[in-house]
Amino acid sequence: MIPISKPYLTADEAQAAYDTILTAWITQGPKVMELEERFAKYVGARYAVAVSNCTTGLHLAMIVAGIGPDDEVICPSMSYIATANSIKYVGAKPVFAEVGEDYNIDVVHAEKLITPKTKAILIVHQIGFPADIDAFKALCNKYNLKLIEDAACAAGSSYKGAKIGSHSDLVCFSFHPRKVVSTGDGGMVTTNNEEYYNRMKLLRQHGMSINDRVRHSSDKVLFEDHLEVGYNYRMTDIQAAVGIKQIEKLDWIVEERRKIGLYYLEQLAAVPNIRLPKENENVHSNFQSFSIYLEPECKISRNDLMQRLLDMRIATRRGIMTTHRQTAYADYCKGLELPVSEDLCDRSILIPLYIPMHQEDIDKVVNSLKALLKS
Ligand SMILES: *Cc1c(COP(=O)(O)O)cnc(C)c1O
């Protein structure tokens, strides 16, 4: 079976985890600090805060951005549900914007949704293709809103020559195995804002005034206080040790993924009635996923195509979900229609892309798609 994805984890990462376990420093220790420093440096941000996953990172971002009950935050419905959930966690209201053909939030529609209650815009770099950050920065400046980036899928992607993570003050990444680098579960928030940085470090560890590293290295007895009601959103040092190895390889991983993504683009270019992902000018995608949109003229339905591919032992997934059509949002979104997002969701499939992927498997995917989609 050709799987949809596979994390790229090797003996290097296993050794790093093993070594860390034997040091007995297994949470909030030197490895977490090292990963934060390396990740910040890698993306070109001043600070990075390691957290337990991207969803908890988004929650902290909402808190430090000052989002609270009855505030409105504009975000795409077409995203993993955690995007909108993070807004709900602080009692605020997600207001769903449409997306464009590139699956990223539509700036024109987003502007129409701004009300006096709008406090922030949460953009998503969907499946690793960066959204137009500068357009959203300009919009946020015009209306005095906070900009938050859900970069769960976008580690290693870049926008206008700079890595995602360097452009704004709250950028949240995921290290779940379905993303391009993994620590099992895990996440990171990057920022250039020192206040945000300090508050997120406090909040991710129960609001504790003195961190473990400081207490363990002190010659004097120290007593901590808890400055506000915080959370346990810690990453462990075992995970961080794995993450350090992953970040060392991230540029290479992205290049290898791009080779496969660009090969798919070239090989499938002539297939009729489909739309392939397009890299907008000035962006560099990590090809976290490869999505194909089936035009209405397509002879085979999306679901039949998925089944036929599965019969050939090729795994696929439906396109990105729409949050407003999930049961959890049924009451909240009653009557809401987002035709572009719904159509993209219903007519898209994700095809296998992982490294290392054998050339014969890549060609099997290409040839099976060509055979099933020929008109
Ligand atoms: C995966 C994903 C998340 C959630 O990441 P976790 O690390 O699993 O919490 C959030 N937003 C988007 C867009 C994602 O793809």
The ligand as an SDF file (V2000), in Angstrom:
LIG
                    3D

 15 15  0  0  0  0  0  0  0  0999 V2000
   -2.6530   20.1230   12.1110 C   0  0  0  0  0  0  0  0  0  0  0  0
   -3.2640   21.4420   12.1930 C   0  0  0  0  0  0  0  0  0  0  0  0
   -3.5580   22.0470   13.4300 C   0  0  0  0  0  0  0  0  0  0  0  0
   -3.4170   21.3180   14.7420 C   0  0  0  0  0  0  0  0  0  0  0  0
   -2.0920   20.9760   15.0480 O   0  0  0  0  0  0  0  0  0  0  0  0
   -1.8310   20.0790   16.3710 P   0  0  0  0  0  0  0  0  0  0  0  0
   -0.3540   20.1500   16.5280 O   0  0  0  0  0  0  0  0  0  0  0  0
   -2.3280   18.7130   16.0530 O   0  0  0  0  0  0  0  0  0  0  0  0
   -2.5620   20.7180   17.4940 O   0  0  0  0  0  0  0  0  0  0  0  0
   -4.0430   23.3400   13.4350 C   0  0  0  0  0  0  0  0  0  0  0  0
   -4.2410   24.0090   12.2930 N   0  0  0  0  0  0  0  0  0  0  0  0
   -3.9900   23.4660   11.0770 C   0  0  0  0  0  0  0  0  0  0  0  0
   -4.2120   24.2690    9.8430 C   0  0  0  0  0  0  0  0  0  0  0  0
   -3.5050   22.1520   10.9880 C   0  0  0  0  0  0  0  0  0  0  0  0
   -3.2760   21.6120    9.7860 O   0  0  0  0  0  0  0  0  0  0  0  0
  1  2  1  0
  2  3  1  0
  2 14  2  0
  3  4  1  0
  3 10  2  0
  4  5  1  0
  5  6  1  0
  6  7  2  0
  6  8  1  0
  6  9  1  0
 10 11  1  0
 11 12  2  0
 12 13  1  0
 12 14  1  0
 14 15  1  0
M  END
$$$$
